[in-house]
Amino acid sequence: MLELSTGRRRWLLFVNVVAVSLVVATMSALYTSLPDIAVAIGATQAELTWIVDAYTLALAALVLTAGALGDRFGRRATLIVGLALFTLSSALPLWLDSPLWLIILRAVAGVGAAFVMPSTLSLLTASFPPERRGTAVGTWAGFAGIGGIVGLIGSGLMLQVWSWKSIFLVYSVIGLVVLVAASTIGESVASRRGRPDVGGAVFSALAVGGVVFGLIEGAHTSFSEVPVVVALITSAVSLAAFVLVELRADDPILDVRYFRRRGFSAGSVSVGMQFLTIFGFFLLIVQYLQLVKGYDAIGASLSLAPMVVPVMVFSLLSPKITAGVGLRAVSVVGVGAIAVGMVFLSRLGVDSSYWDILWPMVIASVGLGLSTAPATSAIVSDIPVDEQGVAAAVNDAMREVGAAIGIAISGSILAGRYAADIGAVLPGVPDPAREAVAGSFAGAVEFGEVAGPAAQPIVDAAAAIFASGIADALLALGLVAAGAALVLLVVAPGRGYVPYGERAEAAAEPRRPVGQV
């Protein structure tokens, strides 16, 4: 563990929470700007999808390898490399603004984010003593949890005054400032370095990248499309190969036997489910507010602002709560609260008020704040200090895969319900507009704007179908979260559980032999 003064630890915490907030906010920052981007550069819907999701794909695919590189070569070094890539690729769209260039640069930014995210967490867990580590992790988790909301609100505010390029300008400037700040913190590196696990790096990237690509592309096209099927099969085969390689490697990127540890496995399940439900919710609620309720971009973004306070407050309180009641209780209650919030949100309809959104959203936010820091702490605490980069990367990978699954579930259910029911409305739609109305509710809204009052009954009927699809998807998210809460009831350890990493640190044990649990 790094020996730092209180002031240096506070500075380290500040730099790292700003860095993680920046890369998480970037995931959602472009959601509200897509219509402006489409008009400005003539991007198709498929291109818009990958302008947003190329970032997530690169981040998810490379985060485990990046975490291992941080353990080997230095966590501050990988943080600086990641911030440099992120900053440069955020600045270049100011000049290189074709759809293809935006997709490429967003992917490069995702590579940078893959180096940043595990470095920020592992620097904290390797630098704070056990008695202060919970607060540091809680602060990190709280800022990581609200980053997506801040990204939505910030970009919405910028678009009120400036063009869509202002988002890239602001994020590149912030990235540069954080890069300079990161150069002032101390280095942290594993005390033992084995042989590089090239096979583990390749197969982990293919496994995670394949499933994320398949889920994203499948949600926007069809899960029967050849590229989607190939990606998902590649992911499954690569995952099996990854497990076999890691079991045989002398110095694996991730010893898969760690999943036998109850804290590590429970934390992984909890983090994945949190982001599955919350990012699925983001996808649905933004469309509901903008298309069904008629909110503009900034109005939809600000409507999510009440989530910030509960997430931050309970993220900071949750380490002390966990110390008193145990990981099992706080995980089950937290994920269960997310489930309750989603189930009540599934009652939304065309005529629902903002109050009908607000109070279930706050319940879900309390659950997210209550469960996110303990889950993250459980993952990193069950791994030796020498492998904190990998532990942080597992936490980040579960977030990204969970978010991709949640978006895929929500988008597929919504699209399926709309496609199944819109046929009853189409006979009243003129032939030139029929394909647009059948394709999406946004097409129906556009048809109504062009056709005028005579088309309002068709738009109203399509809105009711679209709102029903959103309700179905929210209910599905709630049921998945409820199922995860039941799994955590069985898997998560109770009071008195001492994580492996803390036991090893207290006893000053050397790094464990591969396979020892």
RAMOKA-V933550 format. One record per residue. N is the residue number from 0. RES is the residue in one small letter. SS is DSSP state (hx for helix, st for strand, lp for the rest). PHI is phi in whole degrees, 0 to 359 (none if undefined). PSI is psi as a letter, one per 40 degrees, with the letter a starting at -180 (* if undefined). Layout:
n=<N,N>
res=<RES,RES>
ss=<SS,SS>
phi=<PHI,PHI>
psi=<PSI,PSI>
//
This chain:
n=<0,1,2,3,4,5,6,7,8,9,10,11,12,13,14,15,16,17,18,19,20,21,22,23,24,25,26,27,28,29,30,31,32,33,34,35,36,37,38,39,40,41,42,43,44,45,46,47,48,49,50,51,52,53,54,55,56,57,58,59,60,61,62,63,64,65,66,67,68,69,70,71,72,73,74,75,76,77,78,79,80,81,82,83,84,85,86,87,88,89,90,91,92,93,94,95,96,97,98,99,100,101,102,103,104,105,106,107,108,109,110,111,112,113,114,115,116,117,118,119,120,121,122,123,124,125,126,127,128,129,130,131,132,133,134,135,136,137,138,139,140,141,142,143,144,145,146,147,148,149,150,151,152,153,154,155,156,157,158,159,160,161,162,163,164,165,166,167,168,169,170,171,172,173,174,175,176,177,178,179,180,181,182,183,184,185,186,187,188,189,190,191,192,193,194,195,196,197,198,199,200,201,202,203,204,205,206,207,208,209,210,211,212,213,214,215,216,217,218,219,220,221,222,223,224,225,226,227,228,229,230,231,232,233,234,235,236,237,238,239,240,241,242,243,244,245,246,247,248,249,250,251,252,253,254,255,256,257,258,259,260,261,262,263,264,265,266,267,268,269,270,271,272,273,274,275,276,277,278,279,280,281,282,283,284,285,286,287,288,289,290,291,292,293,294,295,296,297,298,299,300,301,302,303,304,305,306,307,308,309,310,311,312,313,314,315,316,317,318,319,320,321,322,323,324,325,326,327,328,329,330,331,332,333,334,335,336,337,338,339,340,341,342,343,344,345,346,347,348,349,350,351,352,353,354,355,356,357,358,359,360,361,362,363,364,365,366,367,368,369,370,371,372,373,374,375,376,377,378,379,380,381,382,383,384,385,386,387,388,389,390,391,392,393,394,395,396,397,398,399,400,401,402,403,404,405,406,407,408,409,410,411,412,413,414,415,416,417,418,419,420,421,422,423,424,425,426,427,428,429,430,431,432,433,434,435,436,437,438,439,440,441,442,443,444,445,446,447,448,449,450,451,452,453,454,455,456,457,458,459,460,461,462,463,464,465,466,467,468,469,470,471,472,473,474,475,476,477,478,479,480,481,482,483,484,485,486,487,488,489,490,491,492,493,494,495,496,497,498,499,500,501,502,503,504,505,506,507,508,509,510,511,512,513,514,515,516>
res=<m,l,e,l,s,t,g,r,r,r,w,l,l,f,v,n,v,v,a,v,s,l,v,v,a,t,m,s,a,l,y,t,s,l,p,d,i,a,v,a,i,g,a,t,q,a,e,l,t,w,i,v,d,a,y,t,l,a,l,a,a,l,v,l,t,a,g,a,l,g,d,r,f,g,r,r,a,t,l,i,v,g,l,a,l,f,t,l,s,s,a,l,p,l,w,l,d,s,p,l,w,l,i,i,l,r,a,v,a,g,v,g,a,a,f,v,m,p,s,t,l,s,l,l,t,a,s,f,p,p,e,r,r,g,t,a,v,g,t,w,a,g,f,a,g,i,g,g,i,v,g,l,i,g,s,g,l,m,l,q,v,w,s,w,k,s,i,f,l,v,y,s,v,i,g,l,v,v,l,v,a,a,s,t,i,g,e,s,v,a,s,r,r,g,r,p,d,v,g,g,a,v,f,s,a,l,a,v,g,g,v,v,f,g,l,i,e,g,a,h,t,s,f,s,e,v,p,v,v,v,a,l,i,t,s,a,v,s,l,a,a,f,v,l,v,e,l,r,a,d,d,p,i,l,d,v,r,y,f,r,r,r,g,f,s,a,g,s,v,s,v,g,m,q,f,l,t,i,f,g,f,f,l,l,i,v,q,y,l,q,l,v,k,g,y,d,a,i,g,a,s,l,s,l,a,p,m,v,v,p,v,m,v,f,s,l,l,s,p,k,i,t,a,g,v,g,l,r,a,v,s,v,v,g,v,g,a,i,a,v,g,m,v,f,l,s,r,l,g,v,d,s,s,y,w,d,i,l,w,p,m,v,i,a,s,v,g,l,g,l,s,t,a,p,a,t,s,a,i,v,s,d,i,p,v,d,e,q,g,v,a,a,a,v,n,d,a,m,r,e,v,g,a,a,i,g,i,a,i,s,g,s,i,l,a,g,r,y,a,a,d,i,g,a,v,l,p,g,v,p,d,p,a,r,e,a,v,a,g,s,f,a,g,a,v,e,f,g,e,v,a,g,p,a,a,q,p,i,v,d,a,a,a,a,i,f,a,s,g,i,a,d,a,l,l,a,l,g,l,v,a,a,g,a,a,l,v,l,l,v,v,a,p,g,r,g,y,v,p,y,g,e,r,a,e,a,a,a,e,p,r,r,p,v,g,q,v>
ss=<lp,lp,lp,lp,lp,hx,hx,hx,hx,hx,hx,hx,hx,hx,hx,hx,hx,hx,hx,hx,hx,hx,hx,hx,hx,hx,hx,hx,lp,lp,hx,hx,hx,hx,hx,hx,hx,hx,hx,hx,hx,lp,lp,lp,hx,hx,hx,hx,hx,hx,hx,hx,hx,hx,hx,hx,hx,hx,hx,hx,hx,hx,hx,hx,hx,hx,hx,hx,hx,hx,hx,hx,hx,lp,hx,hx,hx,hx,hx,hx,hx,hx,hx,hx,hx,hx,hx,hx,hx,hx,hx,hx,hx,hx,lp,lp,lp,lp,hx,hx,hx,hx,hx,hx,hx,hx,hx,hx,hx,hx,hx,hx,hx,hx,hx,hx,hx,hx,hx,hx,hx,hx,hx,hx,hx,hx,hx,lp,lp,hx,hx,hx,hx,hx,hx,hx,hx,hx,hx,hx,hx,hx,hx,hx,hx,hx,hx,hx,hx,hx,hx,hx,hx,hx,hx,hx,hx,hx,hx,hx,hx,lp,lp,lp,hx,hx,hx,hx,hx,hx,hx,hx,hx,hx,hx,hx,hx,hx,hx,hx,hx,hx,lp,lp,lp,lp,lp,lp,lp,lp,lp,lp,lp,lp,lp,lp,lp,hx,hx,hx,hx,hx,hx,hx,hx,hx,hx,hx,hx,hx,hx,hx,hx,hx,hx,hx,hx,hx,hx,hx,lp,lp,lp,lp,lp,hx,hx,hx,hx,hx,hx,hx,hx,hx,hx,hx,hx,hx,hx,hx,hx,hx,hx,hx,hx,hx,hx,hx,lp,lp,lp,lp,lp,lp,lp,hx,hx,hx,hx,hx,lp,hx,hx,hx,hx,hx,hx,hx,hx,hx,hx,hx,hx,hx,hx,hx,hx,hx,hx,hx,hx,hx,hx,hx,hx,hx,hx,hx,hx,hx,hx,hx,lp,lp,lp,lp,hx,hx,hx,hx,hx,hx,lp,lp,lp,lp,hx,hx,hx,hx,hx,hx,hx,hx,hx,hx,hx,hx,hx,hx,hx,hx,hx,hx,hx,lp,hx,hx,hx,hx,hx,hx,hx,hx,hx,hx,hx,hx,hx,hx,hx,hx,hx,hx,hx,lp,lp,lp,lp,lp,lp,lp,lp,hx,hx,hx,hx,hx,hx,hx,hx,hx,hx,hx,hx,hx,hx,hx,hx,hx,hx,hx,hx,hx,hx,hx,hx,hx,hx,hx,hx,lp,lp,lp,hx,hx,hx,hx,hx,hx,hx,hx,hx,hx,hx,hx,hx,hx,hx,hx,hx,hx,hx,hx,hx,hx,hx,hx,hx,hx,hx,hx,hx,hx,hx,hx,hx,hx,hx,hx,hx,lp,hx,hx,hx,hx,lp,lp,lp,lp,hx,hx,hx,hx,hx,hx,hx,hx,hx,lp,hx,hx,hx,hx,hx,hx,hx,hx,hx,hx,hx,lp,hx,hx,hx,hx,hx,hx,hx,hx,hx,hx,hx,hx,hx,hx,hx,hx,hx,hx,hx,hx,hx,hx,hx,hx,hx,hx,hx,hx,hx,hx,hx,hx,hx,hx,hx,hx,hx,hx,hx,lp,lp,lp,lp,lp,lp,lp,lp,hx,hx,hx,hx,hx,hx,hx,hx,lp,lp,lp,lp,lp,lp,lp,lp,lp,lp>
phi=<none,292,267,232,288,301,296,293,294,296,295,300,297,299,299,285,287,294,297,290,298,297,286,286,300,295,299,252,297,271,306,281,262,301,300,294,296,301,289,290,242,69,283,282,298,297,293,298,303,276,297,280,270,300,297,297,299,295,299,295,292,251,294,293,297,297,297,294,296,296,299,280,253,122,285,293,298,290,298,294,300,297,294,295,298,299,295,297,287,276,275,297,298,297,242,263,240,283,306,296,295,298,297,298,290,293,295,296,299,295,299,300,297,297,280,286,300,292,295,298,287,292,298,289,292,274,247,260,292,307,288,247,293,300,295,296,294,298,295,301,295,297,292,295,290,267,302,297,292,299,299,296,293,299,293,298,294,297,290,291,244,240,278,297,293,298,297,292,297,297,291,291,295,298,301,295,297,293,300,297,296,296,289,265,269,283,274,219,215,297,283,234,234,266,287,299,263,295,300,298,296,294,289,293,295,292,293,286,298,297,290,294,299,300,290,295,293,296,293,264,240,199,284,264,295,303,300,292,299,299,297,291,294,302,298,297,295,294,296,298,296,300,300,297,296,292,293,260,288,289,222,290,302,220,289,294,293,303,291,286,284,295,295,297,290,294,298,296,298,296,298,300,290,302,282,301,286,289,285,298,298,304,303,284,288,296,293,298,293,279,270,274,266,79,290,276,300,290,296,295,294,294,295,269,302,299,288,297,296,300,297,293,298,284,295,284,278,298,300,291,297,296,299,274,248,97,296,300,297,291,290,295,293,296,293,297,294,299,299,299,300,294,296,291,294,291,273,297,219,299,263,294,264,296,302,294,271,298,290,293,295,293,301,297,294,299,298,296,297,290,258,289,292,300,294,299,297,296,293,286,282,268,237,301,301,298,244,293,297,293,301,297,293,298,302,291,296,297,298,291,294,300,298,296,295,298,295,294,299,296,296,291,295,298,295,295,294,295,296,288,256,289,303,292,268,299,304,271,260,302,307,299,259,297,295,294,294,291,285,195,291,301,295,293,296,296,299,296,293,280,281,88,303,297,269,299,301,292,297,297,295,295,297,297,295,297,296,295,296,297,298,299,293,296,297,299,299,297,292,297,296,297,298,296,298,294,298,295,300,270,274,293,286,266,296,90,288,251,300,303,300,290,297,295,292,296,271,55,281,288,304,291,298,303,97,284,236>
psi=<h,h,h,i,i,d,d,d,d,d,d,d,d,d,d,d,d,d,d,d,d,d,d,d,d,d,d,e,d,e,d,e,e,d,d,d,d,d,d,d,e,f,i,i,d,d,d,d,d,e,d,d,e,d,d,d,d,d,d,d,d,e,d,d,d,d,d,d,d,d,d,d,e,h,d,d,d,d,d,d,d,d,d,d,d,d,d,d,e,d,d,d,e,d,d,g,f,i,d,d,d,d,d,d,d,d,d,d,d,d,d,d,d,d,d,d,d,d,d,d,d,d,d,d,d,e,d,h,i,d,e,e,d,d,d,d,d,d,d,d,d,d,d,d,d,e,d,d,d,d,d,d,d,d,d,d,d,d,e,d,d,a,i,d,e,d,d,d,d,d,d,d,d,d,d,d,d,d,d,d,d,d,e,e,i,i,i,h,i,i,e,h,h,a,i,h,g,d,d,d,d,d,d,d,d,d,d,d,d,d,d,d,d,d,d,d,d,d,d,e,c,i,e,e,i,d,d,d,d,d,d,d,d,d,d,d,d,d,d,d,d,d,d,d,d,d,d,e,i,d,g,i,d,h,h,e,e,d,e,d,h,d,d,d,d,d,d,d,d,d,d,d,d,d,d,d,d,d,d,d,d,d,d,d,d,d,d,d,d,d,d,d,e,e,i,a,d,d,d,d,d,d,d,e,d,e,d,d,d,d,d,d,d,d,d,d,d,d,d,d,d,d,d,d,e,i,d,d,d,d,d,d,d,d,d,d,d,d,d,d,d,d,d,d,d,e,e,i,a,d,e,i,i,d,d,d,d,d,d,d,d,d,d,d,d,d,d,d,d,d,d,d,d,d,d,d,d,d,d,d,e,e,i,i,d,d,f,d,d,d,d,d,d,d,d,d,d,d,d,d,d,d,d,d,d,d,d,d,d,d,d,d,d,d,d,d,d,d,d,d,e,e,d,d,d,d,d,e,h,i,d,d,e,d,d,d,d,d,d,i,d,d,d,d,d,d,d,d,d,d,d,a,d,d,e,d,d,d,d,d,d,d,d,d,d,d,d,d,d,d,d,d,d,d,d,d,d,d,d,d,d,d,d,d,d,d,d,d,d,d,d,i,i,a,i,e,h,h,i,d,d,d,d,d,d,d,e,f,i,i,h,i,i,h,e,h,*>
//
